[in-house]
Amino acid sequence: MLSRLRHNPTRNTWAITGLMAAAGGIMMIPLVGLSEPNGAPFHIHWWPLAILFAIVELGGIHISTRRGAHTLTLAELPVVLGLAASTPLALLAARVVGLLGTLSWVRWQNALKLSFNASNALFGTALAISVSRGVLGDYVINSPRGWLALAVGVTVEGLVSGLLVAIVIAINDPDRNLPDIIGGLTVSWWMSLATAVVSILAFIALATSLWAAILGVLVIAGLVFAARIYGRLHARHEELTAVFGLTQALEGPLSVQQIVERVLLESGRFLRVDSAEFLHYNGAHKWRRGTLHQDGSVEIADLDPERARRITAALGHHVLHLDGEIPKPIAEWQDLSGIDRGVVSPLISRGEVVGALILGNRPGPLSEFSEEDLSLLSSFSDHVSAKIDQALTEERLRLEVEEKHQIIRSKDQLIAAVSHELRTPLTGILGFAETLREQGSSLDPEIMSEAIASIANESTDLANIVDDLLTAARFELGALSAHTTPTDLAAIAGRVIEALTSRVDLDIEAELRPAVAEVDAPRVRQILRNLITNASRYGGDRIVVRTARTNGTARIEVRDNGVGIGDADPEAIFGAYQSAHEPGTQPGSVGLGLTISRHLAQLMGGDLTFRRDEAWSVFALAFEDNPDSGSVEIEA
């Protein structure tokens, strides 16, 4: 039943309001025209009662909990006096006028709440009069039977009115369960019974003597004062309990995203809101927006930094009610969040606003935010700011530690790679050198020539490895530079192909067309040498080098018909010490060739990319072409 009513809470609340008004009106029809009860010791007109109703309503003592709110208003006092010494019509008029005047002008309420409270007052007054007149019968009001009639009438009204209020709150608050409803009803009924007893004692005192009435007033004033103290202490206790619960939810090491999710979820639970949004700076030059939806889910997305800065600048260091005149950026955020009534609190870290928390759309009669709620929100926002600052600091330290570890691993990888790769050419150089030293005079000239050529080739490989290492070191130090001049890439490619094929058994197909670009020729030679060497080690049996001008771009492409890199990420192969093949299967490489080549290309204003073109693996070195240059360096 309750779950069906919650599908459309506003419509069902209006329906209950209408039924109460109709029932109260029907019950009042036979009571209109009746005089005050038999034996009334005095007569009270409607307007003094209306003033008394307004006074007790304004002086109500509010006792709030995280899942409900109870108000001790002593409204039973004017009800008892009206039942005992006024006509039914005068009591009804006094209650409606006093209640509506207070709620409409002093304690503003929206149309639904105001209508519900007015209908509840009409129905409750009619019920109290009917029950008390039925119990009283022909007896006089200032007698034990009359006192019993007053007690029964006020108590029945309190029970029924409390039940109706609890039902409406439960309809509008989907998180309220049966234990919450029963607990709220129990508190309301006990408060109603206690105030009814006090009110009847006040009537007896007034009917007895003036001094007894004065004593009764003093007793009631003492009870009200004690209740106010209790209400304040209870509110403080609830505030501290909520702060403790919210703080517990943020215990332990949490990421910023986890903090945002928990803040939104726990704010909805402890502060009784259906909608909430969390705006925060994540420490990476980005602003994020977390949203709590009414179904309890949390969504996190990026937010335009300029809009975020406008919101935080307009908010400043103040908690704002989202009603009346508010800054335009806050109003735009409110519209974006879909929150009708609520509050917004800044998140302040080291004196700067680093985010904001907006809460609202409280269910049913709990839509207003009390001063205790604002104090709680301010304290909670401070705690959240400190927690986010801690999370960002921990994340920054973690990244720094990982970076240091990565540097250490990189150095270890470099040492291992260099140790292995330098050993290969050095072994060949030392071997042939020892042979020439020991047997040089007796060797055949052709064998001696081959040994010298091998020493030269191995030395070239060694020089290339050292060149790559020096280039990488200079790049890390920020000392890498390029001196560009208009140069024909075809001429560079031709020189590199000639040098490589002259010293190793390597068949390279050249398709060279003029392509002039602003480049540093030695750097381009280093790139091209690395690309051709890479193709010879990992590619197929065909290597094609092309130069051309296409769409305003001068390009060098190195193609091979090998199997390619498989499922490996094309960008990953440009990382230091990375390879798409099994490590250690190819000598002569420290895993820096492609990394250095891309750095050098970008240093000269170009780029180096990889793609798979049908059966070919293609490395493309591209620069903006310079066809109109008057002076072109042909010799590279």
C-alpha positions as CSV (number, residue, x, y, z in Angstrom):
1,M,0.0,0.0,0.0
2,L,2.7,2.5,1.0
3,S,4.8,1.6,-2.0
4,R,1.9,2.4,-4.3
5,L,1.3,5.7,-2.6
6,R,4.9,6.7,-3.1
7,H,4.7,6.4,-6.9
8,N,3.0,9.9,-7.0
9,P,3.6,11.5,-3.6
10,T,2.4,15.0,-4.5
11,R,-0.9,13.8,-6.0
12,N,-1.6,11.4,-3.1
13,T,-0.8,14.1,-0.5
14,W,-3.3,16.4,-2.2
15,A,-5.8,13.6,-2.1
16,I,-5.4,13.0,1.7
17,T,-5.7,16.8,2.2
18,G,-8.9,16.9,0.3
19,L,-10.4,13.9,2.2
20,M,-9.5,15.5,5.6
21,A,-11.1,18.8,4.6
22,A,-14.3,17.0,3.4
23,A,-14.5,14.8,6.5
24,G,-13.9,17.8,8.8
25,G,-16.6,19.8,7.0
26,I,-19.2,17.0,7.2
27,M,-18.5,16.5,10.9
28,M,-18.8,20.2,11.6
29,I,-22.3,20.5,10.1
30,P,-24.3,19.2,13.1
31,L,-22.0,21.2,15.5
32,V,-22.7,24.6,14.0
33,G,-25.0,26.7,16.2
34,L,-24.2,24.8,19.4
35,S,-23.3,26.9,22.5
36,E,-20.5,26.3,24.9
37,P,-20.7,23.2,27.1
38,N,-22.9,22.9,30.1
39,G,-21.4,24.5,33.2
40,A,-18.6,26.4,31.5
41,P,-17.0,28.6,34.2
42,F,-16.3,31.4,31.7
43,H,-16.7,32.2,28.0
44,I,-13.9,32.8,25.5
45,H,-14.5,34.6,22.2
46,W,-12.9,33.4,19.0
47,W,-10.3,36.2,18.6
48,P,-8.5,35.7,22.0
49,L,-8.3,32.0,21.1
50,A,-6.9,32.9,17.6
51,I,-4.2,35.0,19.2
52,L,-3.4,32.1,21.6
53,F,-3.2,29.6,18.7
54,A,-0.8,32.0,16.9
55,I,1.4,32.4,20.1
56,V,1.8,28.7,20.8
57,E,2.5,28.0,17.1
58,L,5.2,30.7,17.0
59,G,6.7,29.5,20.3
60,G,6.9,25.9,19.2
61,I,9.8,23.8,20.2
62,H,11.3,21.9,17.3
63,I,13.0,18.6,18.0
64,S,14.7,17.3,14.8
65,T,16.3,13.9,14.1
66,R,18.1,12.8,11.0
67,R,15.0,11.0,9.7
68,G,12.2,13.1,11.1
69,A,11.2,16.3,12.9
70,H,8.8,16.8,15.9
71,T,7.3,20.0,17.1
72,L,6.0,20.7,20.6
73,T,3.7,23.7,20.2
74,L,1.3,23.3,23.3
75,A,-1.5,23.7,20.7
76,E,-3.6,21.5,23.0
77,L,-3.9,24.4,25.5
78,P,-6.1,26.6,23.3
79,V,-7.9,23.5,22.1
80,V,-8.8,22.5,25.6
81,L,-9.9,26.1,26.5
82,G,-12.0,26.3,23.4
83,L,-13.6,22.9,24.0
84,A,-14.4,23.9,27.6
85,A,-15.5,27.6,27.2
86,S,-16.3,28.4,23.5
87,T,-18.8,27.4,20.9
88,P,-17.7,24.8,18.3
89,L,-17.8,27.5,15.5
90,A,-15.7,29.9,17.6
91,L,-13.1,27.2,18.3
92,L,-12.8,26.3,14.6
93,A,-12.6,29.9,13.4
94,A,-9.9,30.7,16.1
95,R,-7.8,27.7,15.1
96,V,-8.0,28.2,11.4
97,V,-7.3,32.0,11.6
98,G,-4.5,31.6,14.1
99,L,-2.8,28.8,12.2
100,L,-3.2,30.2,8.7
101,G,-2.0,33.6,9.8
102,T,1.1,32.2,11.4
103,L,2.0,29.8,8.6
104,S,1.2,32.3,5.8
105,W,2.9,35.4,7.0
106,V,5.4,34.5,9.7
107,R,6.5,31.0,9.0
108,W,6.0,30.7,5.2
109,Q,5.0,27.3,3.8
110,N,4.3,26.2,0.3
111,A,0.7,25.6,-1.0
112,L,0.7,21.9,-0.3
113,K,2.0,22.1,3.2
114,L,-0.3,25.0,4.1
115,S,-3.3,23.3,2.7
116,F,-2.5,20.0,4.5
117,N,-2.0,21.8,7.9
118,A,-5.3,23.8,7.4
119,S,-7.2,20.6,6.5
120,N,-5.6,18.7,9.4
121,A,-6.7,21.5,11.8
122,L,-10.3,21.5,10.5
123,F,-10.5,17.7,10.7
124,G,-8.8,17.6,14.1
125,T,-11.0,20.3,15.6
126,A,-14.2,18.7,14.4
127,L,-13.0,15.3,15.7
128,A,-12.1,16.7,19.1
129,I,-15.4,18.6,19.5
130,S,-17.4,15.5,18.4
131,V,-15.6,13.1,20.7
132,S,-15.6,15.4,23.8
133,R,-19.3,16.4,23.4
134,G,-20.1,12.6,23.0
135,V,-18.2,11.7,26.2
136,L,-19.6,14.7,28.2
137,G,-23.3,14.1,27.4
138,D,-25.5,16.0,29.9
139,Y,-22.7,16.5,32.5
140,V,-21.1,19.9,33.3
141,I,-17.7,20.6,31.8
142,N,-16.1,21.6,35.2
143,S,-16.4,18.1,36.7
144,P,-14.5,14.8,36.6
145,R,-16.7,13.7,33.7
146,G,-16.0,17.0,31.9
147,W,-12.3,16.7,32.5
148,L,-12.4,13.1,31.1
149,A,-14.3,14.4,28.1
150,L,-11.6,17.0,27.4
151,A,-8.8,14.5,27.8
152,V,-10.4,11.9,25.5
153,G,-11.2,14.6,22.8
154,V,-7.7,16.1,22.8
155,T,-6.0,12.7,22.9
156,V,-8.0,11.2,20.1
157,E,-7.3,14.3,18.0
158,G,-3.6,14.0,18.7
159,L,-3.5,10.3,17.8
160,V,-5.4,10.7,14.5
161,S,-3.6,13.9,13.5
162,G,-0.2,12.4,14.3
163,L,-1.0,9.3,12.3
164,L,-2.1,11.4,9.3
165,V,1.1,13.5,9.5
166,A,3.3,10.3,9.7
167,I,1.5,8.8,6.7
168,V,2.1,12.0,4.6
169,I,5.8,12.1,5.6
170,A,6.2,8.4,4.8
171,I,4.6,8.9,1.3
172,N,7.0,11.8,0.5
173,D,10.1,10.2,2.0
174,P,10.9,6.9,0.2
175,D,13.8,6.2,2.6
176,R,11.5,6.1,5.6
177,N,10.9,2.6,6.8
178,L,8.4,1.1,9.2
179,P,10.6,1.4,12.4
180,D,11.1,5.1,11.5
181,I,7.3,5.6,11.1
182,I,6.5,3.8,14.4
183,G,9.2,5.7,16.2
184,G,7.9,9.1,15.0
185,L,4.3,8.2,15.8
186,T,5.3,7.1,19.4
187,V,7.1,10.4,20.0
188,S,4.2,12.5,18.6
189,W,1.6,10.6,20.7
190,W,3.5,10.9,23.9
191,M,4.1,14.6,23.3
192,S,0.4,15.1,22.5
193,L,-0.7,13.2,25.7
194,A,1.7,15.2,27.9
195,T,0.6,18.6,26.6
196,A,-3.1,17.5,26.9
197,V,-2.6,16.7,30.6
198,V,-0.9,20.1,31.1
199,S,-3.7,21.9,29.2
200,I,-6.4,20.2,31.3
201,L,-4.6,21.1,34.5
202,A,-4.4,24.7,33.2
203,F,-8.2,24.7,32.6
204,I,-8.9,23.3,36.1
205,A,-6.6,26.0,37.6
206,L,-8.4,28.8,35.7
207,A,-11.8,27.5,36.8
208,T,-10.8,27.3,40.4
209,S,-9.1,30.6,41.2
210,L,-6.9,33.3,39.9
211,W,-3.9,32.3,42.1
212,A,-4.2,28.7,41.0
213,A,-4.2,30.0,37.4
214,I,-1.1,32.0,38.0
215,L,0.6,29.0,39.6
216,G,-0.5,26.9,36.5
217,V,1.0,29.5,34.2
218,L,4.3,29.4,36.1
219,V,4.3,25.6,35.9
220,I,3.6,25.6,32.2
221,A,6.3,28.2,31.6
222,G,8.8,26.1,33.5
223,L,7.8,23.0,31.4
224,V,8.2,25.0,28.2
225,F,11.6,26.3,29.3
226,A,12.7,22.8,30.1
227,A,11.4,21.5,26.8
228,R,13.3,24.2,24.9
229,I,16.5,23.3,26.6
230,Y,15.9,19.7,25.8
231,G,15.1,20.6,22.2
232,R,18.4,22.5,21.8
233,L,20.4,19.7,23.5
234,H,18.7,17.1,21.3
235,A,19.4,19.1,18.2
236,R,23.0,19.4,19.1
237,H,23.2,15.7,19.8
238,E,21.7,14.9,16.4
239,E,24.1,17.3,14.8
240,L,27.1,15.6,16.4
241,T,25.7,12.2,15.6
242,A,25.4,13.1,12.0
243,V,28.8,14.7,11.8
244,F,30.2,11.5,13.4
245,G,28.3,9.3,10.9
246,L,29.5,11.4,7.9
247,T,33.0,11.4,9.2
248,Q,33.0,7.6,9.7
249,A,31.9,7.2,6.0
250,L,35.1,9.0,4.9
251,E,37.5,6.9,7.1
252,G,40.5,5.2,5.5
253,P,42.5,5.8,2.3
254,L,40.1,7.0,-0.4
255,S,40.5,8.4,-3.9
256,V,38.8,11.7,-4.7
257,Q,36.1,9.9,-6.7
258,Q,35.4,7.6,-3.8
259,I,35.1,10.6,-1.5
260,V,32.7,12.3,-3.9
261,E,30.5,9.2,-4.1
262,R,30.4,8.7,-0.4
263,V,29.7,12.4,0.3
264,L,26.7,12.4,-2.0
265,L,25.3,9.1,-0.7
266,E,25.8,9.9,3.0
267,S,24.5,13.5,2.6
268,G,21.3,12.1,1.1
269,R,21.0,9.7,4.1
270,F,22.0,12.0,7.0
271,L,20.6,15.3,5.7
272,R,17.4,13.8,4.2
273,V,17.8,15.1,0.7
274,D,16.7,13.5,-2.6
275,S,19.1,15.5,-4.8
276,A,22.7,16.6,-4.3
277,E,25.6,17.7,-6.4
278,F,29.3,17.9,-5.7
279,L,31.6,20.3,-7.6
280,H,35.3,19.9,-7.0
281,Y,38.8,20.4,-8.4
282,N,40.6,17.1,-8.9
283,G,44.1,18.5,-8.9
284,A,44.8,17.8,-12.6
285,H,43.6,21.2,-14.0
286,K,40.1,19.6,-14.3
287,W,36.8,20.2,-12.5
288,R,34.4,17.4,-12.0
289,R,30.7,17.3,-11.1
290,G,29.1,14.5,-9.1
291,T,25.4,14.1,-9.1
292,L,23.1,12.1,-6.7
293,H,20.0,11.0,-8.5
294,Q,16.7,10.3,-6.8
295,D,17.1,6.6,-7.4
296,G,20.3,6.6,-5.2
297,S,22.8,6.4,-8.1
298,V,25.8,8.7,-8.4
299,E,27.0,10.1,-11.7
300,I,30.4,11.8,-12.1
301,A,31.4,13.8,-15.2
302,D,33.7,16.6,-16.2
303,L,32.6,20.2,-15.9
304,D,33.7,23.2,-17.9
305,P,36.5,24.9,-15.8
306,E,35.3,28.4,-16.7
307,R,31.8,27.7,-15.4
308,A,33.3,26.1,-12.2
309,R,35.5,29.1,-11.5
310,R,32.4,31.4,-11.9
311,I,30.4,29.3,-9.5
312,T,33.2,29.2,-6.8
313,A,33.9,32.9,-7.2
314,A,30.3,33.8,-6.8
315,L,29.9,31.5,-3.8
316,G,32.9,32.7,-1.8
317,H,33.1,31.4,1.7
318,H,29.4,31.5,2.6
319,V,26.6,28.9,2.9
320,L,23.7,30.1,0.8
321,H,20.0,29.3,0.8
322,L,18.8,28.6,-2.7
323,D,15.9,31.0,-2.5
324,G,15.5,34.7,-3.0
325,E,18.3,36.7,-4.7
326,I,21.3,34.5,-5.4
327,P,24.3,35.1,-7.8
328,K,23.6,34.3,-11.4
329,P,26.3,31.5,-11.6
330,I,24.8,29.8,-8.6
331,A,21.3,30.1,-10.0
332,E,22.5,28.5,-13.3
333,W,24.0,25.6,-11.4
334,Q,20.8,25.3,-9.4
335,D,18.8,25.0,-12.7
336,L,21.3,22.5,-14.0
337,S,21.0,20.3,-10.9
338,G,17.2,20.5,-10.9
339,I,17.1,21.4,-7.2
340,D,14.1,23.6,-6.3
341,R,14.8,24.5,-2.6
342,G,18.0,23.8,-0.8
343,V,21.4,25.1,0.3
344,V,24.9,25.3,-1.2
345,S,28.1,25.2,0.8
346,P,31.7,25.9,-0.3
347,L,34.6,23.5,0.1
348,I,37.6,25.6,1.3
349,S,41.2,24.3,1.4
350,R,44.0,26.6,2.5
351,G,41.9,29.7,2.2
352,E,40.7,28.9,-1.4
353,V,37.4,27.6,-2.6
354,V,38.1,24.3,-4.3
355,G,34.6,23.0,-4.7
356,A,31.0,23.2,-3.5
357,L,28.2,21.0,-2.3
358,I,24.6,21.7,-3.2
359,L,21.7,19.9,-1.4
360,G,18.0,20.1,-1.7
361,N,14.6,18.6,-2.7
362,R,13.9,17.4,0.8
363,P,10.8,15.1,0.9
364,G,7.5,16.4,2.0
365,P,7.2,18.5,5.2
366,L,11.0,18.3,5.8
367,S,11.8,20.7,2.9
368,E,13.2,23.5,5.1
369,F,16.8,23.6,6.3
370,S,17.2,24.6,10.0
371,E,20.1,26.5,11.5
372,E,21.4,23.2,12.9
373,D,21.4,21.7,9.4
374,L,23.4,24.7,8.1
375,S,25.9,24.3,11.0
376,L,26.2,20.6,10.3
377,L,26.7,21.3,6.5
378,S,29.4,23.8,7.2
379,S,31.3,21.4,9.6
380,F,30.9,18.6,7.1
381,S,32.2,20.7,4.2
382,D,35.3,21.6,6.2
383,H,35.9,17.9,6.8
384,V,35.3,17.0,3.2
385,S,37.7,19.7,2.0
386,A,40.5,18.4,4.3
387,K,39.8,14.8,3.2
388,I,40.0,15.8,-0.5
389,D,43.2,17.7,0.1
390,Q,44.6,14.7,1.9
391,A,43.6,12.4,-1.1
392,L,45.2,14.7,-3.6
393,T,48.4,15.0,-1.6
394,E,48.5,11.2,-1.3
395,E,47.9,10.8,-5.0
396,R,50.6,13.3,-5.9
397,L,53.1,11.5,-3.6
398,R,52.1,8.1,-5.0
399,L,52.7,9.4,-8.6
400,E,56.0,10.9,-7.5
401,V,57.1,7.6,-5.9
402,E,56.0,5.6,-9.0
403,E,57.9,8.1,-11.2
404,K,61.0,7.6,-9.1
405,H,60.6,3.8,-9.3
406,Q,60.0,4.0,-13.1
407,I,63.2,6.1,-13.4
408,I,65.1,3.4,-11.4
409,R,63.6,0.6,-13.5
410,S,64.5,2.5,-16.7
411,K,68.1,2.9,-15.5
412,D,68.2,-0.8,-14.7
413,Q,66.8,-1.6,-18.1
414,L,69.3,0.7,-19.7
415,I,72.2,-0.8,-17.9
416,A,71.1,-4.4,-18.8
417,A,70.4,-3.5,-22.4
418,V,73.7,-1.6,-22.9
419,S,75.7,-4.4,-21.2
420,H,74.2,-6.9,-23.6
421,E,74.2,-4.9,-26.7
422,L,77.7,-3.4,-26.4
423,R,79.1,-6.9,-25.7
424,T,78.0,-8.1,-29.2
425,P,80.0,-5.7,-31.4
426,L,82.8,-5.5,-28.9
427,T,83.2,-9.3,-29.0
428,G,83.4,-9.2,-32.7
429,I,85.9,-6.3,-32.8
430,L,88.2,-7.9,-30.1
431,G,88.0,-11.3,-31.9
432,F,89.0,-10.0,-35.3
433,A,91.6,-7.7,-33.8
434,E,93.2,-10.5,-31.8
435,T,93.3,-12.6,-35.0
436,L,94.9,-9.9,-37.0
437,R,97.5,-9.2,-34.3
438,E,98.5,-12.9,-33.9
439,Q,98.1,-14.2,-37.5
440,G,98.0,-11.0,-39.6
441,S,101.3,-11.7,-41.4
442,S,100.2,-15.2,-42.4
443,L,96.6,-14.5,-43.4
444,D,95.3,-14.5,-46.9
445,P,94.8,-10.9,-48.1
446,E,91.1,-11.6,-48.8
447,I,90.5,-13.0,-45.3
448,M,92.4,-10.1,-43.8
449,S,90.2,-7.7,-45.8
450,E,87.0,-9.4,-44.5
451,A,88.3,-9.2,-41.0
452,I,89.0,-5.5,-41.3
453,A,85.6,-4.9,-42.9
454,S,83.9,-6.8,-40.0
455,I,85.8,-4.7,-37.5
456,A,84.6,-1.6,-39.3
457,N,81.0,-2.7,-39.4
458,E,81.0,-3.7,-35.8
459,S,82.6,-0.4,-34.9
460,T,79.8,1.4,-36.8
461,D,77.2,-0.6,-34.9
462,L,78.9,0.3,-31.7
463,A,79.1,4.0,-32.7
464,N,75.4,4.0,-33.6
465,I,74.5,2.5,-30.2
466,V,76.6,5.2,-28.4
467,D,75.0,7.9,-30.6
468,D,71.5,6.8,-29.6
469,L,72.5,6.7,-25.9
470,L,74.0,10.2,-26.1
471,T,71.0,11.5,-27.9
472,A,68.7,10.0,-25.2
473,A,70.8,11.5,-22.4
474,R,70.7,14.9,-24.0
475,F,66.9,14.7,-24.5
476,E,66.4,13.9,-20.8
477,L,68.6,16.9,-19.9
478,G,66.7,19.2,-22.2
479,A,69.9,19.9,-24.2
480,L,68.8,18.3,-27.5
481,S,68.6,20.8,-30.3
482,A,68.3,20.9,-34.1
483,H,69.7,23.3,-36.7
484,T,67.4,23.1,-39.7
485,T,68.0,24.2,-43.3
486,P,66.0,23.5,-46.5
487,T,67.2,20.0,-47.4
488,D,66.1,17.4,-50.0
489,L,65.0,14.3,-48.1
490,A,65.6,12.2,-51.2
491,A,69.3,13.0,-51.1
492,I,69.5,12.1,-47.4
493,A,67.7,8.8,-48.0
494,G,70.1,8.0,-50.9
495,R,73.2,8.6,-48.8
496,V,71.9,6.5,-45.9
497,I,70.9,3.6,-48.2
498,E,74.3,3.7,-49.9
499,A,76.1,3.6,-46.5
500,L,74.1,0.7,-45.1
501,T,74.2,-1.5,-48.3
502,S,77.9,-0.9,-48.6
503,R,78.8,-2.6,-45.3
504,V,76.1,-5.2,-44.8
505,D,74.3,-7.6,-47.1
506,L,71.0,-5.7,-47.2
507,D,68.8,-5.3,-50.2
508,I,66.9,-2.0,-50.1
509,E,64.5,-0.8,-52.8
510,A,64.6,2.9,-53.2
511,E,61.7,5.0,-54.7
512,L,63.1,8.5,-54.2
513,R,61.4,11.6,-55.4
514,P,62.4,15.2,-54.5
515,A,60.9,16.3,-51.2
516,V,62.3,19.5,-49.6
517,A,61.8,20.3,-45.9
518,E,63.3,22.4,-43.2
519,V,65.3,19.7,-41.3
520,D,68.6,19.0,-39.5
521,A,70.2,16.6,-42.0
522,P,72.3,14.6,-39.4
523,R,69.2,14.1,-37.3
524,V,67.2,12.8,-40.3
525,R,70.1,10.4,-41.1
526,Q,70.0,9.1,-37.6
527,I,66.2,8.6,-37.8
528,L,66.3,6.9,-41.2
529,R,69.2,4.6,-40.1
530,N,67.2,3.5,-37.1
531,L,64.1,2.8,-39.2
532,I,66.0,0.8,-41.8
533,T,67.9,-1.1,-39.1
534,N,64.6,-1.8,-37.3
535,A,63.0,-3.1,-40.6
536,S,66.0,-5.4,-41.2
537,R,65.8,-6.9,-37.7
538,Y,62.1,-7.3,-37.3
539,G,60.7,-7.0,-40.9
540,G,60.4,-9.3,-43.9
541,D,62.7,-9.9,-46.8
542,R,61.7,-6.7,-48.6
543,I,62.5,-3.2,-47.5
544,V,61.3,-0.2,-49.5
545,V,62.3,3.4,-48.8
546,R,60.2,6.1,-50.4
547,T,60.4,9.9,-50.5
548,A,57.6,12.1,-51.9
549,R,55.6,15.3,-51.5
550,T,51.9,14.9,-50.8
551,N,49.4,17.5,-49.8
552,G,51.9,20.0,-48.6
553,T,54.0,17.4,-46.7
554,A,57.5,16.1,-47.4
555,R,57.6,12.4,-46.4
556,I,60.0,9.5,-46.0
557,E,58.5,6.1,-45.7
558,V,60.3,2.9,-44.7
559,R,58.2,-0.2,-45.6
560,D,58.8,-3.9,-45.0
561,N,56.7,-6.9,-45.7
562,G,57.1,-8.5,-42.2
563,V,54.4,-9.7,-39.9
564,G,54.1,-6.4,-38.2
565,I,53.5,-5.9,-34.5
566,G,50.4,-8.0,-34.1
567,D,48.0,-6.9,-31.4
568,A,50.5,-4.5,-29.8
569,D,49.6,-0.9,-29.4
570,P,51.2,1.1,-32.2
571,E,52.0,4.0,-29.8
572,A,53.6,1.6,-27.3
573,I,56.5,0.8,-29.6
574,F,57.7,4.4,-29.4
575,G,58.2,4.1,-25.7
576,A,61.7,3.7,-24.2
577,Y,62.9,0.1,-24.0
578,Q,59.7,-1.1,-25.6
579,S,59.4,-3.8,-28.4
580,A,56.6,-5.7,-30.0
581,H,58.8,-8.7,-30.2
582,E,60.4,-11.0,-27.6
583,P,63.2,-9.2,-25.7
584,G,66.7,-10.3,-26.4
585,T,65.9,-11.9,-29.8
586,Q,67.7,-9.3,-31.8
587,P,71.2,-8.0,-31.0
588,G,72.4,-4.4,-31.5
589,S,69.4,-2.6,-30.0
590,V,68.9,-1.1,-26.6
591,G,65.2,-0.3,-27.3
592,L,65.7,3.4,-27.8
593,G,65.8,3.7,-31.6
594,L,62.1,4.4,-32.2
595,T,61.8,6.6,-29.1
596,I,64.7,8.8,-30.1
597,S,63.6,8.9,-33.7
598,R,60.1,10.3,-32.8
599,H,61.7,12.8,-30.4
600,L,64.1,14.0,-33.1
601,A,61.2,14.2,-35.6
602,Q,59.1,16.4,-33.3
603,L,62.2,18.5,-32.4
604,M,62.4,19.4,-36.1
605,G,58.6,20.2,-36.3
606,G,57.6,16.9,-37.8
607,D,56.3,13.5,-36.6
608,L,57.0,9.8,-36.9
609,T,54.1,7.4,-37.1
610,F,53.4,3.7,-37.7
611,R,50.6,2.1,-39.6
612,R,49.8,-1.2,-41.2
613,D,49.1,-0.9,-44.9
614,E,47.7,-4.3,-46.1
615,A,50.8,-6.6,-46.0
616,W,53.3,-3.8,-45.3
617,S,54.5,-2.3,-42.0
618,V,55.0,1.4,-42.7
619,F,57.0,4.0,-40.6
620,A,56.3,7.5,-42.0
621,L,58.5,10.5,-41.2
622,A,56.6,13.6,-42.2
623,F,57.6,17.3,-42.3
624,E,55.9,20.4,-43.8
625,D,57.4,20.7,-47.2
626,N,59.4,23.7,-48.5
627,P,59.2,23.6,-52.3
628,D,59.9,27.3,-52.9
629,S,63.2,27.6,-50.9
630,G,65.9,29.4,-52.8
631,S,68.8,27.5,-51.2
632,V,68.5,23.7,-50.8
633,E,71.1,21.5,-49.2
634,I,71.5,18.6,-51.5
635,E,74.5,16.9,-49.9
636,A,73.5,15.4,-46.7
